[in-house]
Amino acid sequence: MARSAQESDVLIGRTIGGCRLDARLGGGATSVVYRAQHLALDKPVAIKVLLPSMRHSEVARESFNNEARIASAIDHSNVIPVFNVGQDGDYAFITLRYLEGASLYRVLSRQGIEPLLATKIAEQVASALGAVHAAGFVHRDVKPENILLTNRGQAFLTDFGVAAPIGHAAEAGRGGSPAYMSPEQCRGEALDGRSDLYSLGVTLYQMLSGRRPFLGETPESLLLMHQQDDYPPLRSLVRDILPPLARLVDTMLAKDPEERPSDANEVRLELQNAQEEIRAMRRRRDGLKVRRREAASNESGFNRLVKDESTEDAPERQAEVEDVELGLLLLESGENASPASGESDDDFASDGALPAVQQAYASSHFNKALVLIDKTIARRGNDSNLFITRGNIYRRVGKLEDAEADYRKAHELAPKSDRALTALGACLRLMGHVSEAERFLKQAIDLNPDSLEARISLGKIYEQAGAASLARQQYIRVTKTSPHDERGFVALAALLIHEGKYESAAESLQQARANNPSFAPTLFWLGVVEATRGDRDAAVSHLEAAVKYGLRDYHKLVEVAELEPLYEMKRFRDLLETLRLELKSKKRAGQIS
């Protein structure tokens, strides 16, 4: 993967298919997605390019051509439009609409999803699958990595590289992702659309509960579990889940395709019904809150105000609240500073496309973000995810005691939530309460062995205690269970740098960069590695890029010993001065403590 990252970086600035490649957005071992500028149309596009080293691979070429052929044949509002397919010299390419947002995978790896939003996302994917199946194809790889969420609440089904005609049979366990495969796909049988519905059921289960139904250690064990094992009922993991929604997930996850919903449209309608029930439940709950407040107040004007704000849930007000909730999701995914590895056109280019909370937080206007989320919590004070999000804002501005209080409230509301336990444990670690932090983090891992953030935070505790081997075990486990997430590779690289193993760290950082080229910590540690190699210009360039993509830790830049030689460079001193003045300004404005 490091090789593919280096190979793809060479293409930045080149023109392929009439598009100037401006930045690498993401990709894998065979192809890379770039943000590009269509020169004739003068508009941003996404362009997927088959790596030159793969042009002699029959499998890679077939997958690439397959994606181009099938994606261009499907015209649906939840499938990313293909503008052009072609060959430019050595480069095969697909030009797509450019959308700003984040993959569902990234959102799930950072926080939970409230049931209403989970059903809205799944409904849109089901609608897209209906079009795919009507066109005569099975997607065969429905999973969070292949679902893109935009800032305006749309979900897009992506990556048709392994899609196949209905009735096609592949080798057992091939052509998809073992964690999301249907039992019949695991066996290598002929597939129809109900196989995709099973995969969507796995994804919906994960959105609702925070974990996949099956947590096998190896691909082989996962293939067997899908065919033979029972999964923990949603009712045992999610408090107050609607029984009809739990039943729908159960039918989607039926081992026998005949027992699943007959088609994607049936799933879509069931999800719409679930949304209406959830909204009705919210209205009843909010109405009860109002009646309690009315009983405690004698001021009719106040009563009318509360009623106006809380019980008259006009559709546009409800839609606004749901947009804010999606904004919080994308905000917490960490993807707003740069587009997702997908696509957007001019409709999504302006700041006006961002929901209010997301816009405020992304602009570091923390006080405004807190006011907005406080209003949402006032309406729905029993949602643990909202307290986690507010706690994250407090943590971001250094108000750790306030963050701790919100995380404890989230844990109280959802005692079986690994995310609440992880957030609380990570915060306690920063506060120096190491023993309690370790206890909460281990509880989170017991609930969800694949919890990336819990394992990384636990690894940091081990590092601080001088137990590098235990920390390394946690980080390596993360890179195995979340190979497409950059954070495990960065944590491992930082440990290796502290041990003086700079070249091994560089390999891990290249993998992290391949996963997300604009992740500031990756760029920071790459700058450190280049400084140890004596390439000061490259080091400062990486550090400048890290600041561009969000690094604001002035103290980290001045405390890392490997960066001391850079003080001789004016570029580095200017960078430090810029951050110092920004830090001073934010403290004066009360944005950070």
C-alpha positions as CSV (number, residue, x, y, z in Angstrom):
1,M,0.0,0.0,0.0
2,A,2.9,2.4,0.7
3,R,4.0,1.8,-2.8
4,S,0.6,2.7,-4.3
5,A,0.5,5.9,-2.2
6,Q,3.9,6.9,-3.6
7,E,2.9,6.0,-7.1
8,S,-0.3,8.0,-6.9
9,D,1.4,11.1,-5.5
10,V,3.4,11.4,-8.7
11,L,0.2,12.0,-10.6
12,I,-0.9,15.1,-8.7
13,G,-0.7,18.1,-11.0
14,R,-1.0,16.0,-14.2
15,T,-3.9,16.2,-16.6
16,I,-5.8,12.9,-17.3
17,G,-9.0,12.8,-19.3
18,G,-9.2,16.6,-19.5
19,C,-9.0,16.9,-15.7
20,R,-6.1,18.3,-13.6
21,L,-5.5,16.1,-10.6
22,D,-5.3,18.4,-7.6
23,A,-5.3,16.2,-4.5
24,R,-5.4,12.5,-3.6
25,L,-8.7,11.7,-1.8
26,G,-8.2,8.0,-1.1
27,G,-7.9,4.6,-2.8
28,G,-6.5,1.1,-2.5
29,A,-3.9,-1.2,-3.9
30,T,-5.2,-1.0,-7.5
31,S,-6.8,2.4,-8.0
32,V,-6.8,5.9,-6.5
33,V,-9.5,8.7,-6.3
34,Y,-8.4,12.3,-6.8
35,R,-10.1,15.6,-6.5
36,A,-9.7,17.2,-9.9
37,Q,-10.6,20.2,-11.9
38,H,-12.4,19.6,-15.2
39,L,-10.6,22.0,-17.4
40,A,-13.3,22.4,-20.1
41,L,-16.2,22.7,-17.7
42,D,-14.2,24.6,-15.1
43,K,-15.8,22.6,-12.2
44,P,-14.5,20.2,-9.6
45,V,-14.9,16.5,-10.3
46,A,-13.6,13.2,-8.8
47,I,-11.5,11.0,-11.0
48,K,-10.7,7.4,-10.3
49,V,-7.5,6.2,-11.9
50,L,-6.2,2.7,-12.3
51,L,-2.6,2.7,-11.1
52,P,-0.1,2.1,-14.0
53,S,1.4,-0.8,-12.1
54,M,-2.0,-2.6,-12.3
55,R,-2.5,-2.2,-16.0
56,H,-1.1,-5.7,-16.6
57,S,-3.3,-7.3,-13.9
58,E,-6.3,-8.9,-15.6
59,V,-8.2,-9.0,-12.3
60,A,-7.6,-5.3,-11.5
61,R,-8.5,-4.2,-15.1
62,E,-11.6,-6.3,-15.1
63,S,-12.8,-4.9,-11.7
64,F,-12.1,-1.3,-12.9
65,N,-13.9,-1.8,-16.2
66,N,-16.7,-3.6,-14.4
67,E,-17.3,-0.6,-12.1
68,A,-17.3,1.8,-15.0
69,R,-19.7,-0.3,-17.0
70,I,-22.2,-0.9,-14.2
71,A,-22.1,2.4,-12.4
72,S,-22.7,4.3,-15.7
73,A,-25.7,2.1,-16.4
74,I,-27.5,3.1,-13.2
75,D,-29.3,6.4,-13.1
76,H,-30.5,7.0,-9.5
77,S,-30.3,9.9,-7.0
78,N,-28.4,7.7,-4.5
79,V,-25.8,6.4,-7.0
80,I,-22.9,8.8,-7.9
81,P,-23.2,9.8,-11.5
82,V,-20.4,8.8,-13.9
83,F,-19.5,11.6,-16.3
84,N,-16.9,9.9,-18.4
85,V,-14.9,6.7,-18.8
86,G,-11.8,6.4,-20.9
87,Q,-8.1,5.8,-21.4
88,D,-5.5,8.5,-21.5
89,G,-2.1,7.0,-22.4
90,D,-1.2,4.5,-19.7
91,Y,-4.1,5.6,-17.4
92,A,-7.6,4.2,-17.4
93,F,-10.0,6.6,-15.6
94,I,-13.5,7.1,-14.5
95,T,-14.8,10.7,-14.0
96,L,-17.4,11.1,-11.3
97,R,-19.5,13.8,-9.6
98,Y,-17.6,15.3,-6.7
99,L,-19.4,15.1,-3.4
100,E,-18.2,16.5,0.0
101,G,-18.8,14.4,3.0
102,A,-17.6,11.3,4.7
103,S,-17.9,7.5,4.4
104,L,-20.3,5.8,6.7
105,Y,-17.3,3.8,7.8
106,R,-15.5,6.9,9.1
107,V,-18.7,8.1,10.9
108,L,-19.2,4.7,12.6
109,S,-15.6,4.5,13.6
110,R,-15.9,7.7,15.6
111,Q,-19.4,7.7,17.1
112,G,-22.8,6.1,17.1
113,I,-25.8,6.9,14.9
114,E,-29.2,7.7,16.3
115,P,-32.0,5.3,15.1
116,L,-33.8,7.9,13.0
117,L,-30.7,8.9,11.1
118,A,-29.7,5.2,10.8
119,T,-33.0,4.4,9.1
120,K,-32.8,7.4,6.8
121,I,-29.4,6.3,5.6
122,A,-30.5,2.7,5.2
123,E,-33.6,3.8,3.3
124,Q,-31.6,5.7,0.8
125,V,-29.2,2.8,0.3
126,A,-32.2,0.4,-0.1
127,S,-33.6,2.8,-2.8
128,A,-30.2,2.7,-4.6
129,L,-30.2,-1.1,-4.4
130,G,-33.6,-1.2,-5.9
131,A,-32.3,0.6,-9.0
132,V,-29.2,-1.7,-9.1
133,H,-31.3,-4.8,-8.9
134,A,-33.8,-3.5,-11.5
135,A,-30.9,-3.0,-13.9
136,G,-30.1,-6.7,-13.5
137,F,-27.1,-6.5,-11.1
138,V,-26.1,-7.5,-7.6
139,H,-23.7,-5.1,-5.8
140,R,-22.1,-7.8,-3.7
141,D,-20.1,-5.4,-1.5
142,V,-22.6,-3.3,0.5
143,K,-20.8,-2.1,3.6
144,P,-20.1,1.2,5.4
145,E,-16.9,1.8,3.4
146,N,-19.0,1.9,0.3
147,I,-21.7,4.3,1.6
148,L,-20.9,8.0,1.3
149,L,-22.8,10.6,3.4
150,T,-22.9,14.2,2.2
151,N,-23.3,17.4,4.2
152,R,-26.9,17.7,3.0
153,G,-28.1,14.4,4.3
154,Q,-27.8,12.3,1.2
155,A,-26.4,8.7,1.2
156,F,-24.7,7.4,-1.9
157,L,-23.9,3.7,-2.7
158,T,-20.4,3.6,-4.2
159,D,-17.8,1.1,-5.6
160,F,-19.3,-1.3,-8.1
161,G,-16.0,-3.0,-8.7
162,V,-17.3,-6.5,-7.7
163,A,-20.9,-6.1,-8.9
164,A,-22.2,-8.9,-11.1
165,P,-25.3,-9.9,-13.0
166,I,-28.1,-11.4,-11.0
167,G,-27.6,-15.2,-10.9
168,H,-23.8,-15.0,-11.1
169,A,-21.9,-17.3,-8.8
170,A,-18.4,-16.6,-7.6
171,E,-15.9,-18.7,-5.8
172,A,-17.0,-19.2,-2.1
173,G,-16.1,-16.2,0.0
174,R,-14.8,-14.1,-2.9
175,G,-16.1,-10.9,-4.4
176,G,-17.0,-9.0,-1.3
177,S,-16.1,-8.4,2.3
178,P,-16.4,-11.4,4.7
179,A,-17.8,-9.2,7.6
180,Y,-20.8,-8.3,5.5
181,M,-21.4,-11.3,3.2
182,S,-24.7,-13.2,3.0
183,P,-24.6,-16.9,3.8
184,E,-25.2,-17.8,0.1
185,Q,-22.3,-15.5,-0.9
186,C,-20.1,-17.2,1.6
187,R,-20.9,-20.5,0.0
188,G,-20.3,-19.3,-3.6
189,E,-23.9,-19.8,-4.7
190,A,-25.8,-17.8,-7.4
191,L,-27.0,-14.5,-6.0
192,D,-30.0,-12.2,-6.3
193,G,-30.9,-8.9,-4.7
194,R,-31.7,-10.5,-1.4
195,S,-28.0,-11.1,-0.8
196,D,-27.5,-7.3,-0.9
197,L,-30.3,-6.9,1.6
198,Y,-28.5,-9.2,4.0
199,S,-25.4,-7.0,3.7
200,L,-27.5,-3.9,4.2
201,G,-29.0,-5.6,7.3
202,V,-25.5,-6.1,8.7
203,T,-24.8,-2.5,8.1
204,L,-28.1,-1.3,9.7
205,Y,-27.4,-3.6,12.7
206,Q,-24.0,-1.9,13.0
207,M,-25.4,1.6,12.8
208,L,-28.0,0.8,15.5
209,S,-25.8,-1.1,17.9
210,G,-22.3,0.2,17.3
211,R,-21.0,-3.3,16.4
212,R,-21.3,-5.9,13.7
213,P,-23.5,-9.0,14.4
214,F,-20.5,-11.3,14.0
215,L,-17.0,-10.5,15.3
216,G,-14.8,-13.3,14.0
217,E,-11.1,-12.9,14.2
218,T,-10.4,-14.2,10.7
219,P,-12.2,-14.1,7.3
220,E,-12.7,-17.8,7.5
221,S,-14.3,-17.6,10.9
222,L,-16.6,-14.9,9.7
223,L,-17.7,-16.9,6.6
224,L,-18.7,-19.7,9.0
225,M,-20.5,-17.5,11.4
226,H,-22.7,-15.9,8.8
227,Q,-23.8,-19.4,7.8
228,Q,-24.2,-21.1,11.2
229,D,-24.1,-18.8,14.2
230,D,-26.8,-16.6,15.9
231,Y,-26.0,-13.0,16.6
232,P,-26.8,-11.0,19.8
233,P,-30.4,-9.7,19.4
234,L,-30.6,-5.9,18.9
235,R,-33.0,-5.7,21.9
236,S,-30.1,-6.9,24.1
237,L,-27.8,-4.1,22.9
238,V,-30.0,-1.1,22.2
239,R,-32.3,0.3,24.9
240,D,-35.8,1.2,23.7
241,I,-35.3,0.0,20.1
242,L,-38.6,-0.1,18.2
243,P,-39.8,-3.7,18.0
244,P,-40.8,-3.3,14.3
245,L,-37.3,-2.0,13.5
246,A,-35.7,-4.9,15.4
247,R,-37.9,-7.4,13.5
248,L,-37.0,-5.8,10.2
249,V,-33.3,-6.2,10.9
250,D,-33.9,-9.8,12.0
251,T,-35.7,-10.6,8.7
252,M,-32.9,-9.0,6.7
253,L,-30.4,-11.2,8.5
254,A,-32.3,-14.4,7.9
255,K,-29.9,-17.3,6.9
256,D,-32.4,-18.4,4.2
257,P,-33.0,-15.8,1.4
258,E,-36.6,-17.0,1.2
259,E,-37.2,-15.6,4.7
260,R,-35.8,-12.2,3.9
261,P,-37.8,-9.3,2.4
262,S,-38.7,-10.0,-1.2
263,D,-37.0,-6.9,-2.6
264,A,-35.3,-3.6,-1.7
265,N,-38.6,-1.6,-2.1
266,E,-40.1,-3.6,0.7
267,V,-37.2,-2.7,2.9
268,R,-37.4,0.9,1.9
269,L,-41.1,1.1,2.9
270,E,-40.5,-0.6,6.2
271,L,-37.7,1.9,7.0
272,Q,-40.0,4.8,6.2
273,N,-42.6,3.4,8.5
274,A,-40.0,3.0,11.2
275,Q,-39.0,6.7,10.8
276,E,-42.6,7.8,11.3
277,E,-42.9,5.8,14.5
278,I,-39.6,7.2,15.8
279,R,-40.8,10.8,15.0
280,A,-44.2,10.1,16.7
281,M,-42.3,8.7,19.8
282,R,-40.3,11.9,19.9
283,R,-43.4,14.1,19.7
284,R,-45.0,12.1,22.5
285,R,-41.9,12.4,24.6
286,D,-41.5,16.2,23.9
287,G,-45.2,16.7,24.7
288,L,-44.8,15.0,28.1
289,K,-41.9,17.3,28.9
290,V,-44.0,20.4,28.0
291,R,-46.9,19.2,30.2
292,R,-44.5,18.7,33.1
293,R,-43.1,22.2,32.6
294,E,-46.6,23.7,32.3
295,A,-47.6,22.2,35.6
296,A,-44.6,23.8,37.3
297,S,-45.2,27.3,35.8
298,N,-48.1,29.8,36.2
299,E,-47.0,32.2,33.5
300,S,-49.2,31.6,30.4
301,G,-46.8,33.5,28.2
302,F,-44.0,31.1,29.2
303,N,-46.3,28.1,28.6
304,R,-47.2,29.3,25.1
305,L,-43.5,29.8,24.3
306,V,-42.6,26.3,25.5
307,K,-45.4,24.8,23.6
308,D,-44.5,26.7,20.4
309,E,-40.9,25.6,20.7
310,S,-41.5,22.0,21.7
311,T,-44.8,20.5,20.6
312,E,-45.6,22.1,17.2
313,D,-43.2,19.9,15.2
314,A,-43.8,21.2,11.8
315,P,-42.2,19.1,9.0
316,E,-39.7,21.9,8.2
317,R,-38.7,22.1,11.9
318,Q,-38.3,18.4,12.1
319,A,-36.2,18.3,9.0
320,E,-34.0,21.1,10.4
321,V,-33.4,19.1,13.6
322,E,-32.5,16.0,11.6
323,D,-30.1,18.1,9.4
324,V,-28.4,19.3,12.6
325,E,-28.1,15.7,13.8
326,L,-26.5,14.6,10.5
327,G,-24.2,17.6,10.7
328,L,-23.1,16.4,14.1
329,L,-22.4,13.0,12.7
330,L,-20.2,14.3,9.9
331,L,-18.6,16.8,12.3
332,E,-17.5,14.0,14.6
333,S,-16.3,11.9,11.7
334,G,-13.4,14.4,11.3
335,E,-14.0,14.7,7.6
336,N,-15.2,18.2,7.1
337,A,-11.9,19.8,6.6
338,S,-11.5,17.9,3.4
339,P,-13.8,16.1,1.0
340,A,-14.5,12.4,1.4
341,S,-13.0,9.9,-0.9
342,G,-15.9,10.3,-3.2
343,E,-17.3,13.2,-5.2
344,S,-19.3,16.9,-5.2
345,D,-20.4,19.4,-7.6
346,D,-21.1,23.1,-7.2
347,D,-24.3,22.4,-5.2
348,F,-22.1,21.3,-2.3
349,A,-19.2,23.7,-2.6
350,S,-20.5,26.6,-0.4
351,D,-20.5,26.8,3.4
352,G,-24.2,27.1,3.2
353,A,-24.4,23.4,2.5
354,L,-23.2,22.7,6.0
355,P,-25.7,22.3,8.8
356,A,-25.3,25.0,11.5
357,V,-23.6,23.0,14.2
358,Q,-21.2,21.4,11.8
359,Q,-20.3,24.8,10.3
360,A,-19.8,26.4,13.7
361,Y,-17.5,23.6,15.0
362,A,-15.6,23.2,11.7
363,S,-14.9,26.9,11.9
364,S,-13.7,26.6,15.5
365,H,-16.6,28.8,16.7
366,F,-17.1,26.5,19.7
367,N,-19.3,28.8,21.7
368,K,-21.8,28.9,18.8
369,A,-21.6,25.2,18.4
370,L,-22.3,24.7,22.1
371,V,-25.4,27.0,22.0
372,L,-26.8,25.0,19.0
373,I,-26.2,21.6,20.6
374,D,-27.6,22.8,23.9
375,K,-30.9,23.6,22.1
376,T,-30.9,20.1,20.6
377,I,-30.2,18.5,24.0
378,A,-33.1,20.5,25.5
379,R,-35.4,18.8,23.0
380,R,-33.9,15.3,23.3
381,G,-32.1,15.1,26.6
382,N,-32.1,11.3,26.6
383,D,-29.8,10.8,23.6
384,S,-26.4,9.7,24.8
385,N,-24.8,10.5,21.4
386,L,-25.6,14.2,21.9
387,F,-23.9,14.3,25.2
388,I,-20.9,12.5,23.7
389,T,-20.8,15.1,21.0
390,R,-21.0,18.0,23.4
391,G,-18.4,16.4,25.5
392,N,-16.1,16.2,22.5
393,I,-16.5,19.9,21.9
394,Y,-15.6,20.6,25.6
395,R,-12.7,18.3,25.3
396,R,-11.5,20.1,22.1
397,V,-11.4,23.4,23.9
398,G,-9.7,22.0,27.0
399,K,-12.7,21.9,29.3
400,L,-12.0,18.4,30.5
401,E,-14.2,18.5,33.6
402,D,-17.2,19.6,31.6
403,A,-16.4,16.9,29.0
404,E,-16.2,14.3,31.8
405,A,-19.6,15.3,33.1
406,D,-21.2,14.9,29.7
407,Y,-19.5,11.5,29.1
408,R,-20.7,10.3,32.5
409,K,-24.2,11.4,31.5
410,A,-23.9,9.5,28.2
411,H,-22.8,6.4,30.1
412,E,-25.7,6.8,32.5
413,L,-28.1,7.0,29.6
414,A,-26.5,4.1,27.7
415,P,-24.6,1.9,30.1
416,K,-23.9,-0.7,27.4
417,S,-22.6,1.8,24.9
418,D,-18.9,1.1,24.1
419,R,-18.7,4.7,22.7
420,A,-19.8,6.3,26.0
421,L,-17.3,4.1,27.9
422,T,-14.5,4.9,25.4
423,A,-15.2,8.7,25.5
424,L,-15.2,8.7,29.3
425,G,-12.1,6.5,29.5
426,A,-10.2,8.6,27.0
427,C,-11.1,11.8,28.9
428,L,-10.1,10.4,32.2
429,R,-6.7,9.4,30.7
430,L,-6.1,13.0,29.7
431,M,-7.1,14.1,33.2
432,G,-4.5,11.8,34.8
433,H,-7.1,9.4,36.3
434,V,-5.3,6.4,34.7
435,S,-6.7,3.5,36.8
436,E,-10.3,4.5,36.3
437,A,-9.6,5.3,32.6
438,E,-8.1,1.8,32.1
439,R,-11.2,0.2,33.7
440,F,-13.7,2.0,31.4
441,L,-11.6,1.4,28.3
442,K,-11.4,-2.4,29.0
443,Q,-15.2,-2.4,29.6
444,A,-15.6,-0.8,26.2
445,I,-13.4,-3.4,24.5
446,D,-15.3,-6.2,26.3
447,L,-18.5,-4.8,24.7
448,N,-16.9,-4.2,21.3
449,P,-13.5,-5.9,20.7
450,D,-13.1,-3.9,17.4
451,S,-13.4,-0.5,19.2
452,L,-10.6,1.4,17.5
453,E,-10.7,4.4,19.8
454,A,-10.8,2.3,23.0
455,R,-7.8,0.3,21.9
456,I,-5.8,3.3,20.9
457,S,-6.5,5.1,24.2
458,L,-5.6,1.9,26.2
459,G,-2.4,1.7,24.2
460,K,-1.6,5.3,25.2
461,I,-2.0,4.3,28.8
462,Y,0.4,1.4,28.3
463,E,2.9,3.8,26.6
464,Q,2.8,6.2,29.5
465,A,3.4,3.3,31.9
466,G,6.4,2.2,29.9
467,A,4.7,-0.9,28.6
468,A,5.6,-0.4,25.0
469,S,5.0,-4.1,24.0
470,L,1.4,-3.9,25.4
471,A,0.8,-0.7,23.5
472,R,2.1,-2.1,20.3
473,Q,-0.3,-5.1,20.6
474,Q,-3.2,-2.7,20.8
475,Y,-2.1,-0.6,17.8
476,I,-1.3,-3.7,15.7
477,R,-4.7,-5.1,16.5
478,V,-6.3,-1.9,15.3
479,T,-4.4,-1.9,12.0
480,K,-5.7,-5.5,11.5
481,T,-9.4,-4.9,12.4
482,S,-9.5,-1.4,10.8
483,P,-7.1,-1.5,7.9
484,H,-8.8,1.4,6.1
485,D,-8.5,3.8,9.1
486,E,-5.4,5.9,9.4
487,R,-5.5,6.3,13.2
488,G,-4.1,2.9,14.2
489,F,-1.2,3.2,11.8
490,V,-0.4,6.7,13.1
491,A,-0.5,5.5,16.7
492,L,1.9,2.7,15.9
493,A,4.2,5.1,14.0
494,A,4.3,7.5,16.9
495,L,5.3,4.6,19.2
496,L,8.0,3.5,16.7
497,I,9.4,7.1,16.5
498,H,9.6,7.3,20.3
499,E,11.6,4.1,20.1
500,G,13.9,5.5,17.4
501,K,12.6,3.2,14.7
502,Y,12.1,5.9,12.1
503,E,12.1,3.8,8.9
504,S,9.5,1.3,10.4
505,A,7.5,4.4,11.4
506,A,7.7,5.7,7.9
507,E,6.2,2.5,6.5
508,S,3.3,2.8,8.9
509,L,2.8,6.5,8.0
510,Q,2.7,5.7,4.3
511,Q,-0.2,3.3,5.0
512,A,-2.0,5.9,7.0
513,R,-1.5,8.5,4.2
514,A,-2.9,6.0,1.7
515,N,-6.0,5.8,3.8
516,N,-6.4,9.5,4.3
517,P,-3.9,11.9,2.7
518,S,-5.2,14.9,4.7
519,F,-5.0,13.6,8.2
520,A,-3.0,16.2,10.1
521,P,-1.3,13.7,12.6
522,T,0.0,11.6,9.7
523,L,1.6,14.7,8.1
524,F,3.1,15.8,11.4
525,W,4.8,12.6,12.0
526,L,6.0,12.4,8.4
527,G,7.6,15.8,9.1
528,V,9.4,14.3,12.1
529,V,10.6,11.3,10.1
530,E,11.9,13.6,7.3
531,A,13.7,15.7,9.9
532,T,15.5,12.7,11.2
533,R,16.6,11.9,7.6
534,G,18.1,15.4,7.3
535,D,15.6,16.5,4.6
536,R,14.6,19.8,6.3
537,D,12.6,21.2,3.3
538,A,10.5,18.0,3.1
539,A,10.0,18.1,6.9
540,V,8.7,21.7,6.9
541,S,6.5,21.0,3.9
542,H,4.8,18.1,5.8
543,L,4.4,20.3,8.9
544,E,2.9,23.1,6.9
545,A,0.5,20.6,5.4
546,A,-0.4,19.3,8.8
547,V,-1.2,22.9,9.9
548,K,-3.3,23.4,6.7
549,Y,-5.3,20.3,7.6
550,G,-6.0,21.2,11.2
551,L,-2.9,20.8,13.4
552,R,-3.0,23.5,16.1
553,D,-0.8,22.0,18.8
554,Y,1.9,24.7,19.1
555,H,3.4,22.9,22.1
556,K,3.8,19.7,20.2
557,L,5.9,21.4,17.5
558,V,8.2,22.9,20.0
559,E,8.6,19.9,22.3
560,V,9.5,17.1,19.8
561,A,13.3,16.8,20.0
562,E,13.6,15.6,16.4
563,L,12.4,18.9,15.1
564,E,15.0,21.0,16.8
565,P,17.3,21.2,13.7
566,L,14.4,23.0,11.9
567,Y,14.7,26.1,14.0
568,E,17.5,27.2,11.6
569,M,14.9,27.5,8.9
570,K,12.8,30.7,8.6
571,R,9.8,28.8,7.2
572,F,9.7,26.7,10.4
573,R,10.0,29.8,12.6
574,D,7.3,31.6,10.7
575,L,5.1,28.5,11.1
576,L,5.6,28.5,14.8
577,E,4.9,32.2,15.1
578,T,1.7,31.9,13.2
579,L,0.5,29.1,15.5
580,R,1.6,31.0,18.6
581,L,-0.3,34.1,17.6
582,E,-3.4,32.0,16.8
583,L,-3.2,30.3,20.1
584,K,-2.9,33.6,21.9
585,S,-5.9,35.0,20.0
586,K,-8.1,32.0,20.8
587,K,-7.3,32.2,24.5
588,R,-8.2,35.9,24.5
589,A,-11.5,35.1,22.7
590,G,-12.3,32.4,25.2
591,Q,-12.4,29.7,22.4
592,I,-9.9,27.5,24.3
593,S,-8.9,27.4,27.9
